[in-house]
Structures are given as C-alpha cells and as structure tokens.
C-alpha cells in the first residue's frame, strides 16, 4: 500500500516597479524594485493589486526622499511582524 502524498504548490506573483527609464534599469534601480516588491508582499500578502500600487509608490518615494523601503514599511505598519503572526500562528510555531 502506497502512502498518500500531499503536495503544496505556492504561486508567487512578482511585480516590478514601473520606473521611468525606458527599460534601461541599472543595478541600483533593480535592487530598489526588488526591495519594494518584497516589502509590499509583507504589507499586503493577499492582494497583488495593492502590492503593485504600494511598490510603485514606495519606489518613487525612496528615490525622491532617499529613504529605504523598509523604513516606509515600518512607517506604514509599525507592527507588521505581529500581524503576520496573527494571520498564521501555526507557521511560526517551532
């Protein structure tokens, strides 16, 4: 008798910042885009549209004010780590 195999498929949707540079991104712009996308996924884990909008906004704000996406994340949601725990506590149990 063969044991039942359970598989989990995780689909991740990545949105890049729409920087106004005619697709000539340098390494710094690309890294900023990735950081903003990562922070947006933390803020809005279930809403791809909100992730994209926040990542675009954060990218512009980071370039204008010379701040990090992590700073904007903490300003937007100071207790985001605690909210992740409350969404899925079993994930954080050891």
C-alpha positions, 0 to 999 in steps of 0.5 A, spaced: 500 500 500 502 506 497 502 512 502 498 518 500 502 524 498 500 531 499 503 536 495 503 544 496 504 548 490 505 556 492 504 561 486 508 567 487 506 573 483 512 578 482 511 585 480 516 590 478 516 597 479 514 601 473 520 606 473 521 611 468 527 609 464 525 606 458 527 599 460 534 601 461 534 599 469 541 599 472 543 595 478 541 600 483 534 601 480 533 593 480 535 592 487 530 598 489 524 594 485 526 588 488 526 591 495 519 594 494 516 588 491 518 584 497 516 589 502 509 590 499 508 582 499 509 583 507 504 589 507 499 586 503 500 578 502 493 577 499 492 582 494 497 583 488 493 589 486 495 593 492 502 590 492 503 593 485 500 600 487 504 600 494 511 598 490 510 603 485 509 608 490 514 606 495 519 606 489 518 613 487 518 615 494 525 612 496 528 615 490 525 622 491 526 622 499 532 617 499 529 613 504 529 605 504 523 601 503 523 598 509 523 604 513 516 606 509 514 599 511 515 600 518 512 607 517 506 604 514 505 598 519 509 599 525 507 592 527 507 588 521 511 582 524 505 581 529 500 581 524 503 576 520 503 572 526 496 573 527 494 571 520 498 564 521 500 562 528 501 555 526 507 557 521 511 560 526 510 555 531 517 551 532 
